[in-house]
Amino acid sequence: MSGIINSAGSRSGVIGTTELEYEEGDITNPLIVGGTPFTSYGSFSVAEAIYKRIGNMVFCSYLLHTGSVDVGTGTFTLAIPFTASAQNYALSIIAVYEGGGSGWIRNSVGRIYNGSTAVDLYKDQTQATVFAGGGGSTRKIYGSLTYYI
């Protein structure tokens, strides 16, 4: 009975009785500044945000480099493609960069709370200081995260 769970009916390695849902795509308008989605990525040095969903797990990757684009001021968050589960709490290392400030901050974190639709970005693992935009100052966000829906 190796590989068979829930009476799948064969020895093919199938787990369960249904197939897992699979989806992948781009995350539309991934950067949120001060609570408002940023919508003009054409002049960014790099702007990629993608996801894969397998069953109830979502895997996201972000590669955003504002270059000299003024994205405004305010707390930075990242859009996620599906609302997180009410039982979800995800924390991932996401490297961020502040031009004209601290430079690379490699111990920064992205945090998704229960039932959230966005990733909160912090400069440190204690989650004491938010990552924010400073007008035309270069900002970079590089990282990936996994969460449950």
N, C-alpha and C positions, 0 to 999 in steps of 0.2 A: 504494500500500500504506500510505497514511497512517493512523496510529492502530491498525494491526494488529500484534500481537506474538504469537508462538507459534501461528501458523496458526489464528486465531480463526474464519476462514472468512467473514468479511464485512467491509465497510468502515464499520461502525457506530461505531467508536471503542472497541470492546471490547478490553480488554487481557487476555491470557491465555485459558485455556479454561474457567475456573470462576468462579462469582460469589464475591465477598468476603462473609464472614459479617458480620452487623451485629446489634448488640444494644445496648440502653440501659436504664438503670435507676438506682435509688437505691443508695447504698453503706450497707449496714446497719451500725449502730454504728461510725461512722467514727473516733471519737476513742478512742485507747488511752492510758491514763495508768499509768505505771509497769509496763507489760507486761500490764495488765488492760483489756479493752474496757469503756468506759463505756456504760451501757445506758439511762439515764434522761434523755432530752432534752426532756421536756415543759415544763420551766421555763426552758430556754435562751431568750435573746432571739431568736436565729436558729440554726437547725440544718438545713442543707441540704448534702448531698453526693451528687453525681450522676456518672455515667460514660456514655461511649459507646465501644463497641468496634467497630472496622472492621478486619476481617482480624486481623492480629497487633498492631495498634496500639490502645492504650487511652488515652482522654482523660478526665481526672477534674477536677472542680471542687468546691471546698470553701468553705463559708460557715458558719463556726461562731462563735458568740458566747455564752460561758457565762453572761453576766450575773452575778448574785450566787450562782450555784449552786456549791457546794463539790464539785469533781470529784476531790478528793484531791491528793496530792502525788506527784511523780515525773516522769520524762521523758515528754514528749508525742510520740506518733507517730500517724500516720493510716493507717487500713486502706485497702487497695486491693482492687478486686474480683477480680483475677486475679493469680496468681503471676508475677512478672517473669521474663523469659527469663534463662537462665544467662549470656548474653552481654550483658545489659542493664546500663547504668549511666546513670541519669537524674538531672538536677539542675535544679531550677526555683526561681525566685524566688517565695516565698510570704510575704506580709506577716503579721506576728504582732503582738499587742498584749499587754503585761503591765500590768494594773491594779496600782497601788501599787508599780510598779517602773520600768522604762524607758519606759513608754508604747508608742507605735508603733515597731516595729523593721522598717523597710522593706527592709533589705538581707539579710533572713534567707533561708534556703534549705530546700527539701525535697529529700532525697536517697533514691534507691532503688538499692540494691545488687543485684548479680546474684542471681537466684533468691529475692529478697525477697518478703514478703507485706505489707510496710508501708513507709511513708514516714518516714524519720528527719527530725526538724525541728531546725534549728540557728539560733542568733541571728545568725550572721554567715557571710559567704561563705567564710571560711577553715575553717568547720566545726569550730571549736575549742570552742564553747559550745553545749550542747544547750538547747532550749526546754523548760521544765518547768512543771508546775502548782504552785501555791502555796496549796493549800487553797481558801478562798472567794474568792481574788483573781480579778477578771475576766480572762479570756483570750479573745482573738479570733484566728482563723486564717482568712485570706482568700487564696485563690489557686487556681491550676490547674496541672496537670502532664500530661505525655505520656510513656508508656513502652511498651516492646516486650515481648510475651509469646511 
